[in-house]
Amino acid sequence: MDDTLKYRIGIGLIPGIGDIMAKKLISYCGGVEAVFREKKETLMKIPGIGETLASSVVLQNILQQAEKEMEFIQRYHIGYAYFLDDNYPQRLRYCPDSPVIFYHKGNVDFNHPKIVSIVGTRQATEYGKDLCNKLVGELKQRNHYPVIVSGLAYGIDVCAHRAALRHGLPTIAVLGHGLSQVYPSAHKVTAHEIVENGGSLLTEFLSNSPIERNNFVKRNRLIAGLADCTVVVESGIKGGALITADIANSYNRDVFAFPGRVTDFCSAGCNHLIKVNKANLIQSVEDIEYLMNWSIEKKKPESVQPQLFPDVSPQEAILLDYLREHGKCTIDQLCLETQMPVNKALTLLLNLELMGCVSSLPGKTYKIV
């Protein structure tokens, strides 16, 4: 096993270093191994790294723990994805706080063309379970065949996983602990079936990580970041599902919520999301199809003569050239391929739309006019 993995694991074990700061260190130092070899005085010159953090890095007393994790990975054939490697999910690359490295058991395609996260309350009603089962079933019936992502918790989460298994769809369970255990233990059989049927168990936590509530809150950003959209089936006015919805919105991903009666406690969170325009109201799969642009037939890109466009900036020309070559593209695809920040690209696209060069479609998709 590549010894570099030790440093990739180790950087996340340095006290006070989160995922954002770890990526900054790797960037400034020129690689993850270089971080551990850098002098304290040099580290202190990096913005945001003070004497305390610099001292933690140079002590390097966490690499032994990283080596133990490497042994666990090798012994139990655990896969892993480092944020600079080709196998890292493209959708997560857009998330600034995505993990430097995560671990997975199973062989699902993390870059599947369609990935949907389904979340909700642990105290699911029969109404919520029926909605969840119907949604997953219709996604397959209408030939979308997405990967279903959820958190393997009681209620809507496990209902989504089991519905995916029942309909032959791959599913990803994002865990709030290491892969040495399954929590809750009542879902061990479901976890095994997920792996056996082309899905994956995924976590950013080490194998010996304790069961802590904060870890389950932290993992919600992965549920949101792995998917094209997040569907909240049922939720109280507070809870992890609403946190996931907020994170998905911050990632510029679409959020959907099933409405419920105003007197239903388990629908209060969904109704609130819709009320404050943080989620699109969903009644059936057709609503997802329309807003995600899934139901629109693909057409061949129209031939456009460059001279027909008004004068545009060099960066606007980059976006136009890519759209001309590839046809309809999502904002995520445009930003990934052109290496352009989302906010910058959205501003340029708005200018191009006002000039009549491009048009926007549902699902944050753009095309040449």
GUVOSE-274402 format. One record per residue: residue in three letters; x, y, z of N, C-alpha, C in turn. Coordinates in steps of 0.05 Angstrom, whole numbers, padded with zeros to 5 digits, always signed. Each point is the difference from the previous one (the first is absolute). Layout:
alaXYZXYZXYZ;...
This chain:
met+00017-00024+00000-00017+00024+00000+00018+00025+00000;asp-00008+00020-00016+00015+00024-00003+00004+00014+00027;asp+00025+00006+00007+00005+00013+00026-00011+00028+00001;thr-00006+00012-00023-00013+00027-00001-00026+00000+00015;leu-00014-00023+00000-00026-00001+00014+00003+00007+00029;lys+00022-00006+00012+00005+00006+00029-00003+00030+00004;tyr+00012+00016-00018-00002+00029+00003-00027+00011-00007;arg-00013-00013-00019-00027+00009-00007-00020-00005+00023;ile+00004-00022+00014-00017-00004+00024+00009+00018+00023;gly+00026+00002+00003+00011+00015+00023-00007+00029+00001;ile-00003+00013-00023-00005+00029+00000-00027+00006+00013;gly-00019-00018-00003-00026+00004+00013+00000-00006+00030;leu+00022-00010+00010+00002-00006+00029+00014+00022+00015;ile+00011+00020-00014+00013+00021+00014-00020+00017+00015;pro+00003+00004+00026-00019+00016+00016-00003+00028-00011;gly-00025+00008-00004-00005+00027-00009+00000+00004-00030;ile+00006-00021-00015+00001+00002-00029-00025-00014-00012;gly-00017+00016-00012-00024-00011-00013+00006-00004-00030;asp-00021-00008-00014+00004-00006-00029+00008+00024-00016;ile-00011+00023+00005+00007+00024-00015+00029+00008+00005;met+00008+00000+00025+00027+00007+00007+00020-00020-00010;ala-00008-00026+00001+00018-00021-00010+00006+00004-00030;lys-00020+00006-00015+00004+00005-00029+00018+00024-00004;lys-00004+00021+00016+00017+00023-00002+00029-00007+00005;leu+00005-00016+00021+00027-00008+00006+00013-00016-00022;ile-00016-00018-00011+00010-00017-00023+00007+00018-00024;ser-00016+00019-00005+00004+00018-00023+00025+00017+00004;tyr+00003+00012+00024+00023+00017+00005+00027-00015+00001;cys-00002-00025+00010+00025-00015+00004+00007-00017-00025;gly-00019-00003-00018+00006-00014-00025-00006-00030+00001;gly-00013-00009+00020-00007-00029+00003-00004-00007+00029;val-00014-00022+00004-00007-00008+00028+00025-00009+00015;glu+00018-00013-00013+00025-00009+00015+00016+00024+00007;ala+00001+00020-00017+00016+00024+00005-00010+00015+00025;val-00026-00002+00006-00011+00013+00024+00014-00010+00025;phe+00005-00026+00001+00012-00011+00024+00030+00004+00001;arg+00012+00008-00022+00029+00005-00001+00007+00029+00002;glu-00020+00017+00000+00005+00029+00000+00008+00010+00028;lys+00017+00020+00001+00009+00011+00025-00022+00017+00012;lys+00000+00002+00027-00020+00015+00015-00001+00029-00009;glu+00023+00012-00004+00002+00028-00008-00014+00005-00027;thr+00003-00018-00018-00012+00002-00026-00030-00003+00002;leu-00009-00020+00016-00029-00005+00003-00014+00025+00012;met+00013+00014+00018-00012+00022+00013-00005+00024-00019;lys+00013-00001-00023-00004+00021-00020-00025-00004-00017;ile-00011-00024+00002-00025-00006-00015-00023+00013+00013;pro-00017+00014-00015-00024+00014+00012-00017-00020+00015;gly-00006+00007+00025-00018-00016+00016+00015-00020+00017;ile+00026-00004-00004+00016-00019+00016+00016+00016+00020;gly-00007-00002+00025+00016+00013+00021+00020-00019+00012;glu+00012+00009+00022+00021-00016+00013-00011-00027+00011;thr-00024+00001+00011-00012-00025+00011-00004-00021-00021;leu-00013+00007-00023-00004-00019-00021+00026-00009-00013;ala+00018+00018-00003+00026-00007-00012+00015-00020+00018;ser-00002+00004+00026+00012-00019+00019-00012-00028-00002;ser-00027+00000-00003-00014-00026-00003+00009-00015-00024;val+00005+00015-00022+00008-00013-00025+00028-00012+00002;val+00019+00015+00011+00027-00009+00001+00005-00022+00020;leu-00018-00003+00020+00004-00021+00020-00003-00028-00013;gln-00019-00002-00019-00003-00025-00015-00006-00024+00018;asn-00013+00005+00022-00006-00023+00018-00026-00015-00008;ile-00010+00006-00023-00025-00013-00008+00004-00020-00023;leu+00024-00001-00010+00005-00018-00023-00002-00030+00008;gln+00006-00005+00025-00002-00028+00010-00030-00009-00001;gln-00018+00018+00007-00028-00007-00001-00009-00003-00029;ala+00012+00016-00018-00006-00003-00029+00009-00027-00010;glu+00022-00009+00009+00010-00027-00008-00018-00022+00008;lys-00012+00003+00024-00019-00020+00009-00025-00001-00018;glu-00008+00024-00008-00023+00001-00018+00006-00012-00027;met+00025+00003-00009+00008-00013-00025-00002-00030+00002;glu+00007-00011+00023-00002-00029+00004-00029-00009-00001;phe-00018+00016+00012-00028-00007-00001-00010+00000-00028;ile+00007+00020-00016-00008+00003-00028+00009-00024-00016;gln+00025-00009+00004+00010-00022-00015-00012-00026+00009;arg-00004-00003+00026-00011-00026+00010-00028-00005-00010;tyr-00017+00021+00000-00028-00003-00007-00007+00010-00028;his+00020+00004-00016-00004+00008-00029-00018+00025-00002;ile+00007+00020+00015-00015+00025-00001+00011+00018-00022;gly-00018+00012-00016+00009+00019-00020+00002+00028+00012;tyr+00014+00017-00014+00002+00028+00010+00002+00019-00024;ala-00007+00025+00004+00002+00020-00021+00012+00026+00012;tyr+00022+00009-00012+00014+00024+00008-00009+00023-00018;phe-00003+00024+00011-00013+00021-00015+00015+00009-00026;leu+00025-00008-00003+00014+00007-00025+00002-00023-00019;asp-00011-00023+00007+00001-00024-00017-00023+00000-00020;asp+00003-00015-00021-00020-00002-00021-00026-00013+00010;asn+00002-00018+00019-00023-00015+00010-00017+00016+00020;tyr+00008+00025+00006-00015+00016+00018-00026+00010-00014;pro-00023-00002+00013-00025+00008-00013+00001+00029-00010;gln-00008+00004-00025+00001+00027-00012-00018+00019+00015;arg-00023-00009+00008-00019+00018+00013+00011+00011+00027;leu+00016-00017+00014+00012+00009+00025+00022+00020-00005;arg+00012+00000-00023+00022+00019-00006-00010+00029+00002;tyr-00026+00004-00005-00011+00027+00001-00005+00010+00029;cys+00002-00018+00019-00006+00006+00028+00026+00008+00015;pro+00003+00024+00009+00025+00009+00012+00007-00015+00026;asp-00020-00010+00014+00005-00014+00025-00002-00031-00003;ser+00002-00009-00025+00000-00029-00004+00024-00013+00013;pro-00001-00025+00007+00022-00013+00015+00025-00003-00018;val+00023+00003+00012+00025-00005-00014+00001-00029-00010;ile-00010-00018+00017+00000-00028-00007-00025-00013+00013;phe-00012-00019-00014-00021-00016+00012+00004-00029-00007;tyr-00014-00017+00014+00003-00029-00002-00026-00013-00008;his+00001-00021-00015-00025-00013-00009+00003-00030-00003;lys-00021-00014+00005-00001-00029-00005-00022-00004-00020;gly+00007-00012-00023-00019-00004-00022+00011+00014-00025;asn-00013-00004-00022+00011+00009-00026-00020+00017-00016;val-00015+00017+00013-00019+00017-00014+00015+00021-00016;asp-00013+00010-00021+00012+00021-00017-00007+00027+00013;phe+00019+00013+00012-00005+00026+00014-00005+00022-00021;asn+00006-00005-00025-00005+00020-00021-00022-00009-00019;his-00018-00015+00011-00024-00009-00015-00014+00025-00012;pro-00012-00002-00024-00012+00023-00012-00023+00013+00017;lys-00013-00016+00016-00022+00010+00016+00002-00011+00029;ile+00002+00018+00019+00002-00008+00028-00020+00017+00016;val-00017-00013+00016-00021+00014+00015+00003-00007+00029;ser+00001+00020+00018+00001-00004+00028-00029+00001+00011;ile-00007-00019+00017-00027+00000+00012+00004+00000+00030;val-00011+00020+00014+00003+00002+00029-00026+00006+00013;gly-00001-00003+00027-00025+00006+00014+00002-00008+00029;thr-00022+00002+00014-00001-00005+00028+00005-00029+00008;arg+00010-00004+00024+00002-00027+00010-00026-00011+00009;gln-00020+00017+00005-00026-00008+00009-00020+00001-00023;ala+00007-00015-00021-00016+00001-00024-00028-00012+00004;thr-00019+00013-00013-00028-00010+00000-00004-00019-00024;glu-00022-00013-00001-00006-00017-00023-00003+00017-00025;tyr-00010+00024+00003-00002+00019-00022+00028+00005-00012;gly+00019+00006+00017+00027+00005-00009+00013-00024-00013;lys-00003-00023+00012+00012-00024-00011-00012-00006-00028;asp-00026+00004-00002-00013-00005-00026+00010+00019-00021;leu+00004+00025+00007+00011+00020-00019+00028-00008-00009;cys+00016-00009+00019+00028-00008-00005+00000-00024-00019;asn-00016-00020+00006+00000-00024-00017-00010+00006-00028;lys-00021+00017-00002-00011+00007-00026+00020+00016-00016;leu+00014+00019+00013+00020+00016-00014+00022-00017-00012;val+00011-00017+00015+00022-00017-00010-00010-00019-00022;gly-00024-00011+00004-00011-00017-00021-00005+00014-00026;glu-00010+00025+00002-00006+00015-00025+00026+00009-00014;leu+00021+00005+00016+00026+00007-00013+00010-00022-00018;lys-00005-00025+00009+00009-00023-00017-00020-00004-00023;gln-00026+00002+00006-00020-00005-00021+00003+00019-00023;arg+00009+00024+00006+00003+00021-00021+00028+00000-00011;asn+00014-00022+00005+00027-00005-00013+00021+00021+00007;his+00000+00009+00025+00022+00017+00009+00022-00015+00013;tyr-00006-00021+00015+00020-00018+00013+00021+00015+00015;pro-00007+00018+00018+00020+00015+00015+00012-00016+00023;val+00022+00010+00010+00011-00010+00026-00014+00015+00022;ile-00010-00015+00020-00014+00012+00022+00019+00003+00024;val+00002+00024+00011+00018+00006+00023-00017+00006+00024;ser+00008-00011+00023-00013+00007+00025+00020-00007+00023;gly-00010+00001+00025+00017-00002+00023-00003-00025+00017;leu-00015-00020-00009-00004-00026+00014-00011+00003+00028;ala-00013+00023+00006-00012+00004+00026-00028-00012+00000;tyr-00013+00000+00023-00028-00009+00002-00018+00018-00016;gly-00023-00009-00007-00020+00016-00014+00004+00002-00030;ile-00001+00024-00010+00001+00004-00029+00026-00010-00012;asp+00023+00004+00014+00026-00008-00011+00000-00030-00008;val-00006-00017+00019+00002-00028-00006-00022-00009-00019;cys-00023+00015+00001-00021-00006-00019+00009+00006-00029;ala+00016+00021-00004+00010+00006-00026+00020-00021-00010;his+00018-00009+00018+00019-00021-00007-00015-00026-00008;arg-00020-00008+00016-00014-00025-00005-00016+00002-00025;ala-00012+00023-00006-00015+00004-00024+00019-00003-00024;ala+00024+00012+00002+00019-00003-00022+00008-00029-00005;leu+00005-00015+00022+00006-00028-00002-00023-00016-00013;arg-00024+00007+00008-00023-00014-00010-00004+00004-00030;his+00007+00024-00009-00003+00007-00028+00025-00004-00017;gly+00021-00011+00012+00024-00006-00015+00017+00024-00006;leu-00002+00021+00016+00017+00024-00004+00023+00000+00020;pro+00024+00009-00009+00022+00002+00019-00005+00022+00020;thr+00011-00004+00024-00005+00020+00021+00025+00004+00017;ile+00004+00024+00009+00024+00007+00017-00010+00008+00028;ala+00011-00014+00020-00006+00007+00028+00023+00016+00011;val-00004+00025+00007+00021+00017+00011-00002-00003+00030;leu+00022-00010+00012+00000-00006+00028+00013+00023+00017;gly-00009+00001+00025+00011+00020+00018+00020-00013+00019;his+00013-00021-00009+00020-00015+00016+00018-00015-00019;gly+00019-00015+00011+00018-00015-00016-00012-00026-00011;leu+00014-00013-00017-00010-00024-00013+00004-00026+00016;ser+00009+00003+00024+00003-00024+00017-00026-00008+00013;gln-00021+00016-00004-00026-00006+00013-00022+00012-00017;val-00025-00007+00007-00023+00011-00013-00019+00010+00022;tyr-00008+00025-00003-00019+00012+00019-00023+00012-00015;pro-00025-00006+00009-00007-00018+00021+00005-00030-00008;ser+00005-00016+00020+00006-00028-00005-00023-00015-00014;ala-00024+00010+00004-00024-00012-00013+00002+00001-00030;his+00017+00017-00011+00002+00003-00029+00024-00014-00012;lys+00012-00018+00015+00024-00015-00010-00007-00016-00025;val-00023-00013+00000-00008-00016-00023-00004+00018-00025;thr-00013+00023+00004-00003+00018-00022+00027+00010-00010;ala+00018+00006+00018+00027+00009-00008+00014-00021-00017;his-00002-00025+00008+00012-00022-00015-00013-00003-00028;glu-00026+00003-00001-00014-00002-00026+00008+00023-00018;ile+00005+00023+00011+00008+00023-00016+00026-00006-00015;val+00019-00010+00015+00026-00007-00012-00003-00022-00020;glu-00015-00021+00007-00003-00023-00018-00015+00006-00026;asn-00015+00021+00000-00017+00007-00023+00010+00025-00015;gly+00026+00004+00000+00012+00021-00016+00000+00027+00012;gly-00006+00003+00026+00001+00025+00013+00025+00003+00017;ser+00000+00020+00018+00024+00005+00016-00008+00011+00028;leu+00017-00007+00019+00000+00013+00026+00023+00021-00001;leu-00005+00024+00007+00020+00022-00003+00002+00015+00026;thr+00025+00007+00007+00005+00016+00024+00026+00015-00003;glu+00001+00023+00015+00025+00015+00001+00015-00006+00027;phe-00013-00016+00017+00011-00005+00027+00017-00025+00001;leu+00020+00000+00017+00018-00023+00004-00016-00023+00012;ser+00012-00024-00003-00014-00024+00009-00006-00001+00029;asn+00016+00013+00017-00004+00000+00029-00015+00024+00010;ser-00012+00016-00018-00014+00024+00009-00024-00008+00017;pro-00004+00015+00022-00023-00006+00018-00026+00009-00012;ile-00023-00010+00010-00026+00008-00009-00006+00027+00014;glu+00001+00022-00014-00005+00026+00011-00020+00015-00017;arg-00018+00015+00013-00021+00014-00015+00011+00019-00020;asn+00021+00015+00007+00011+00020-00018+00010-00012-00026;asn+00009-00025+00001+00009-00013-00024-00022-00005-00020;phe-00024-00005+00011-00023-00005-00018-00009+00027-00013;val+00003+00022+00015-00006+00026-00012+00021+00006-00021;lys+00025-00006+00005+00022+00006-00018-00003-00015-00027;arg-00009-00025+00002-00002-00016-00024-00023+00009-00019;asn-00018+00017+00010-00022+00009-00017+00010+00015-00024;arg+00023+00013+00002+00010+00015-00023+00008-00019-00023;leu+00007-00024+00007+00007-00020-00021-00026-00010-00013;ile-00021-00003+00015-00025-00009-00012-00009+00021-00020;ala+00003+00026+00007-00008+00021-00018+00019+00003-00023;gly+00026-00002+00005+00021+00005-00020+00003-00022-00021;leu-00008-00024+00006+00003-00022-00019-00021+00000-00021;ala-00022+00014+00004-00023-00003-00017-00006+00025-00017;asp-00015-00004-00021-00010+00022-00017-00022+00016+00014;cys-00016-00014+00016-00021+00013+00015-00006-00016+00025;thr-00013+00014+00019-00008-00012+00025-00030+00001+00003;val-00012-00022+00008-00029-00001+00004-00006-00005+00029;val-00014+00019+00013-00009-00003+00028-00028-00012-00001;val-00003-00024+00011-00026-00013-00001-00018+00008+00023;glu+00011-00002+00024-00014+00009+00024+00021+00012+00019;ser-00007+00020+00015+00018+00012+00019-00015+00017+00020;gly+00008-00002+00026-00010+00019+00019+00012+00027-00005;ile-00007+00019+00017+00010+00028-00004+00029+00002+00006;lys+00012-00020+00013+00029-00001+00005+00009-00029-00007;gly+00025-00002-00007+00011-00027-00005+00021-00001-00022;gly+00012-00023-00003+00022-00004-00019-00008+00004-00029;ala-00026-00006-00006-00009+00003-00028+00001+00029-00008;leu-00008+00018+00018+00000+00029-00006+00029+00010-00002;ile+00018-00011+00016+00028+00008-00002+00011-00008-00028;thr-00007-00025-00008+00008-00009-00027-00011+00017-00022;ala-00025+00009+00003-00012+00017-00020+00014+00027-00002;asp+00007+00011+00023+00014+00026+00001+00028-00003-00013;ile+00013-00022+00005+00027-00004-00012-00003-00003-00030;ala-00020-00015-00009-00004-00004-00028-00004+00027-00014;asn-00016+00018+00013-00004+00026-00011+00026+00016-00002;ser+00017-00003+00021+00025+00015+00000+00019-00011-00022;tyr-00004-00024-00009+00016-00012-00022-00013+00006-00027;asn-00021+00016+00000-00014+00006-00025-00012-00025-00013;arg-00010-00018+00017-00014-00024-00010-00030+00003+00005;asp-00016-00013-00017-00029+00002+00002-00009-00016+00025;val-00021+00012+00013-00012-00013+00023-00030-00003-00005;phe-00011-00023+00006-00029-00005-00003-00011-00009+00027;ala-00025+00006+00005-00013-00008+00025-00029-00007-00006;phe-00009-00022+00012-00028-00008-00002-00016+00016+00020;pro-00022+00012-00008-00016+00015+00020-00017-00019+00016;gly-00010+00010+00023-00017-00015+00017-00021+00018+00012;arg-00019-00011+00015-00020+00016+00013+00013+00018+00021;val-00011+00023+00004+00012+00019+00018-00001-00009+00029;thr-00016-00020+00006-00002-00010+00027+00019-00024+00005;asp+00013-00009-00021+00018-00024+00003+00027+00009+00010;phe+00009-00011+00022+00026+00007+00011+00022-00008-00019;cys-00002-00024-00012+00021-00010-00017+00001+00014-00027;ser-00019+00018-00006+00001+00015-00025+00007+00029+00005;ala+00003+00008+00025+00005+00028+00007+00025+00011-00013;gly+00022-00017+00000+00025+00009-00012-00002+00003-00030;cys-00013-00019-00013-00004+00001-00029-00016+00025-00008;asn-00022+00005+00014-00017+00022-00006+00015+00027+00004;his+00017+00000+00020+00016+00025+00005+00020+00004-00023;leu+00014-00021-00009+00019+00003-00022-00014+00011-00025;ile-00024-00010-00005-00014+00010-00024-00009+00029+00005;lys-00009+00006+00024-00010+00027+00006+00022+00021-00003;val+00024-00006+00008+00022+00020-00001+00017-00003-00026;asn-00011-00015-00019+00013-00004-00026+00028-00013+00002;lys+00003-00018+00019+00025-00015+00002-00003-00028-00013;ala-00024-00006-00009-00005-00026-00013-00023+00003-00021;asn+00002-00015-00021-00021-00001-00020-00021-00020+00009;leu-00025+00008-00002-00022-00019+00008+00000-00023-00020;ile-00002-00024+00010+00000-00024-00017-00025-00016+00006;gln-00013-00009-00021-00023-00018+00003+00005-00027-00014;ser+00018+00000-00019+00006-00025-00014+00027+00003-00014;val+00009-00022-00012+00026+00001-00014+00000+00020-00023;glu-00023+00005-00011-00001+00020-00022+00011+00027+00008;asp-00004+00007+00025+00010+00026+00009+00031+00001+00000;ile+00012-00023+00008+00029-00002-00001+00009+00001-00029;glu-00013-00015-00017+00007-00001-00028+00000+00027-00013;tyr-00020+00016+00006-00002+00026-00012+00022+00019+00010;leu+00003+00002+00026+00019+00019+00012+00029-00009-00004;met+00005-00026-00002+00027-00010-00005+00006-00003-00030;asn-00021+00006-00016+00003-00001-00029+00005-00029-00010;trp-00011-00019+00015+00003-00028-00007-00020-00009-00021;ser-00023+00013-00001-00021-00010-00019+00003+00013-00027;ile+00017+00019-00004+00004+00013-00026+00018-00017-00017;glu-00010-00006-00024+00016-00017-00018+00025+00016-00009;lys+00022-00015-00002+00025+00013-00009-00001+00004-00030;lys+00007+00024-00008+00001+00007-00028+00029+00005-00008;lys+00005-00003-00025+00027+00005-00010+00006+00030+00003;pro+00024+00007+00009+00006+00029+00003-00002+00014-00027;glu-00014+00023+00001-00003+00015-00025+00027+00012-00008;ser+00004+00001-00026+00024+00012-00011-00002+00030+00002;val+00019+00012+00014+00000+00029+00005+00025+00013-00011;gln-00003+00020-00016+00022+00014-00011+00012+00020+00021;pro+00025-00002+00007+00012+00018+00020-00004+00029-00006;gln+00000+00008-00026-00002+00028-00006-00027+00012+00005;leu-00020-00018+00005-00027+00010+00006-00002+00012+00029;phe+00020-00007+00017-00001+00009+00027+00011+00029+00002;pro-00010+00016+00018+00012+00026+00005+00027-00003+00013;asp+00015+00021+00003+00026-00001+00013-00003-00010+00028;val+00015-00020+00007-00001-00012+00027+00028+00000+00011;ser+00001-00003+00027+00026-00001+00014+00013-00027-00005;pro+00027-00002+00005+00013-00026-00004-00013-00023+00017;gln-00008+00007+00025-00012-00021+00017-00027-00008-00010;glu-00015+00020-00010-00027-00006-00012+00004-00017-00025;ala+00021+00005-00015+00005-00016-00024+00006-00029+00007;ile+00013-00004+00022+00006-00028+00009-00026-00015+00005;leu-00018+00013+00014-00026-00013+00005-00016-00005-00025;leu+00001+00019-00019-00015-00003-00025+00012-00023-00017;asp+00027-00001+00000+00013-00021-00016-00007-00028+00011;tyr-00001-00002+00027-00007-00026+00011-00029-00008-00005;leu-00018+00020+00003-00028-00006-00006-00004-00007-00029;arg+00014+00014-00018-00002-00005-00029+00008-00028-00006;glu+00021-00010+00014+00010-00027-00006-00016-00022+00012;his-00011+00005+00025-00013-00022+00015-00030+00003+00002;gly-00012+00022-00009-00029+00003+00002-00008+00008+00027;lys-00022-00011+00010-00010+00007+00027+00019-00009+00021;cys+00006+00017+00020+00018-00007+00021-00010+00012+00027;thr+00004-00015+00022-00007+00011+00026+00022+00019+00009;ile-00007+00016+00019+00020+00019+00011+00023-00014+00012;asp-00005-00024+00013+00021-00015+00012+00020-00010-00021;gln-00011-00010-00023+00017-00011-00021+00016+00022-00013;leu-00012+00024-00003+00015+00022-00012+00023+00009+00018;cys-00005+00002+00026+00021+00008+00019+00022-00020+00001;leu-00007-00026+00000+00020-00021+00002+00018+00001-00025;glu-00011+00001-00023+00015-00002-00025+00015+00026-00007;thr-00010+00023+00009+00014+00025-00006+00016+00010+00023;gln+00000-00015+00023+00015+00008+00024-00007+00028+00009;met-00026+00006-00001-00010+00027+00007-00017-00002+00025;pro+00004+00018+00020-00017+00001+00024-00029+00003-00007;val-00018-00012+00017-00029+00000-00006-00010+00029-00001;asn+00007+00016+00020-00011+00027+00000+00008+00016-00024;lys+00025-00003-00009+00010+00014-00024-00015-00009-00025;ala-00003-00027-00002-00013-00011-00024-00030+00009-00001;leu-00013+00001+00023-00028+00009+00000-00003+00029-00009;thr+00019+00017+00009+00000+00028-00009+00003+00002-00030;leu+00020-00014-00010+00005+00000-00029-00023-00010-00016;leu-00012-00022+00009-00023-00011-00014-00024+00018+00000;leu-00003+00015+00022-00022+00020+00001+00004+00021-00021;asn+00025+00010-00002+00007+00020-00021-00006-00011-00028;leu+00009-00025-00005-00005-00012-00026-00029-00004-00006;glu-00016-00006+00022-00028-00003-00004-00014+00026-00007;leu+00009+00022+00013-00010+00026-00006+00007+00009-00029;met+00023-00009-00010+00008+00006-00027-00013-00018-00021;gly-00015-00020+00010-00014-00018-00019+00017-00022-00011;cys+00023-00005+00013+00018-00021-00009-00007-00027+00011;val-00009-00001+00024-00007-00026+00012-00027+00002+00013;ser-00012-00022+00006-00026-00001+00014+00003-00020+00023;ser-00014+00005+00022+00001-00017+00023-00024-00019+00000;leu+00004-00024+00008-00021-00021+00001-00003-00010+00028;pro-00022-00014+00006-00003-00011+00027+00023-00018+00008;gly+00006-00002+00026+00021-00017+00009+00028+00013-00003;lys+00000+00027+00000+00025+00015-00001+00016-00008-00025;thr-00013-00003-00022+00011-00008-00025+00000+00023-00020;tyr+00021+00001-00018+00002+00022-00019+00005-00011-00028;lys-00008+00015-00020+00005-00008-00028+00003+00025-00017;ile+00013-00004-00023+00004+00022-00020-00028+00007-00012;val-00005+00025-00003-00025+00008-00013+00003-00004-00030;
